[in-house]
Amino acid sequence: GSNSDILANECAKGAKEAGHDVELLSLKGKDIKYCIGCLSCQRNGMCVLKDDVADIMAKVKDAEVIVYTTPVYYYEMCGQMKTLLDRLNPLYSTDYSFRDIYMIATAAENDESAFEKAYNGLQGWVDCFEKAS
Ligand SMILES: Cc1cc2nc3c(=O)[nH]c(=O)nc-3n(C[C@H](O)[C@H](O)[C@H](O)COP(=O)(O)O)c2cc1C
């Protein structure tokens, strides 16, 4: 029932109505450990950490479009989302399907500048996946 939930649900509804296959994933209650920076994923394409990320990563890999939704926390994306982005590092060397990345963000402030750093944070992730924009 959060603002992010409402916006994500509306986006999913619109995409479904437009004929797309849509799956909504919430990070709420998910076990998402911090990346430990071992970079073993760059050698074997898998993460050594065992938690809920493997399932999420499989869905992200096969999606053509990804819409990340986050509340703005201290002018950045929320920590759960950043932790997930870090953990998606194994996808870097795979034949991932995603091409279009969107972000929906919600903040207390009306000024558009409240979203800039969160947007730039996600842009940094997108820049590393060259087939995506
Ligand atoms: C820890 C924390 C930090 C926040 N930082 C900001 C901020 O820097 N700028 C802002 O405009 N709103 C900030 N907010 C307000 C939330 O972004 C805003 O209420 C948002 O709509 C909450 O989304 P949600 O309902 O999906 O949780 C912050 C809220 C929390 C809890």
The ligand as an SDF file (V2000), in Angstrom:
LIG
                    3D

 31 33  0  0  0  0  0  0  0  0999 V2000
   14.5920    7.3770    5.4440 C   0  0  0  0  0  0  0  0  0  0  0  0
   13.8090    8.2830    4.5420 C   0  0  0  0  0  0  0  0  0  0  0  0
   14.4800    9.2360    3.7940 C   0  0  0  0  0  0  0  0  0  0  0  0
   13.7670   10.0900    2.9450 C   0  0  0  0  0  0  0  0  0  0  0  0
   14.4520   11.0070    2.2080 N   0  0  0  0  0  0  0  0  0  0  0  0
   13.7810   11.8490    1.3900 C   0  0  0  0  0  0  0  0  0  0  0  0
   14.4830   12.8140    0.6170 C   0  0  0  0  0  0  0  0  0  0  0  0
   15.7090   12.9200    0.6630 O   0  0  0  0  0  0  0  0  0  0  0  0
   13.7530   13.6320   -0.1960 N   0  0  0  0  0  0  0  0  0  0  0  0
   12.3780   13.5490   -0.2800 C   0  0  0  0  0  0  0  0  0  0  0  0
   11.7870   14.3200   -1.0250 O   0  0  0  0  0  0  0  0  0  0  0  0
   11.7020   12.6190    0.4280 N   0  0  0  0  0  0  0  0  0  0  0  0
   12.3580   11.7680    1.2590 C   0  0  0  0  0  0  0  0  0  0  0  0
   11.6700   10.8250    1.9800 N   0  0  0  0  0  0  0  0  0  0  0  0
   10.2170   10.7010    1.7990 C   0  0  0  0  0  0  0  0  0  0  0  0
    9.8310    9.5520    0.8610 C   0  0  0  0  0  0  0  0  0  0  0  0
   10.6190    9.5410   -0.3080 O   0  0  0  0  0  0  0  0  0  0  0  0
    8.3790    9.6810    0.4260 C   0  0  0  0  0  0  0  0  0  0  0  0
    7.5370    9.7450    1.5560 O   0  0  0  0  0  0  0  0  0  0  0  0
    7.9600    8.5410   -0.4710 C   0  0  0  0  0  0  0  0  0  0  0  0
    6.7490    8.8590   -1.1130 O   0  0  0  0  0  0  0  0  0  0  0  0
    7.7980    7.2330    0.3240 C   0  0  0  0  0  0  0  0  0  0  0  0
    7.4930    6.1920   -0.5760 O   0  0  0  0  0  0  0  0  0  0  0  0
    6.8130    4.8240   -0.1040 P   0  0  0  0  0  0  0  0  0  0  0  0
    5.3940    5.1650    0.3250 O   0  0  0  0  0  0  0  0  0  0  0  0
    6.8500    3.9470   -1.3080 O   0  0  0  0  0  0  0  0  0  0  0  0
    7.6250    4.3050    1.0340 O   0  0  0  0  0  0  0  0  0  0  0  0
   12.3580    9.9820    2.8380 C   0  0  0  0  0  0  0  0  0  0  0  0
   11.6920    9.0000    3.6000 C   0  0  0  0  0  0  0  0  0  0  0  0
   12.4000    8.1700    4.4370 C   0  0  0  0  0  0  0  0  0  0  0  0
   11.6740    7.1130    5.2380 C   0  0  0  0  0  0  0  0  0  0  0  0
  1  2  1  0
  2  3  1  0
  2 30  2  0
  3  4  2  0
  4  5  1  0
  4 28  1  0
  5  6  2  0
  6  7  1  0
  6 13  1  0
  7  8  2  0
  7  9  1  0
  9 10  1  0
 10 11  2  0
 10 12  1  0
 12 13  2  0
 13 14  1  0
 14 15  1  0
 14 28  1  0
 15 16  1  0
 16 17  1  0
 16 18  1  0
 18 19  1  0
 18 20  1  0
 20 21  1  0
 20 22  1  0
 22 23  1  0
 23 24  1  0
 24 25  2  0
 24 26  1  0
 24 27  1  0
 28 29  2  0
 29 30  1  0
 30 31  1  0
M  END
$$$$
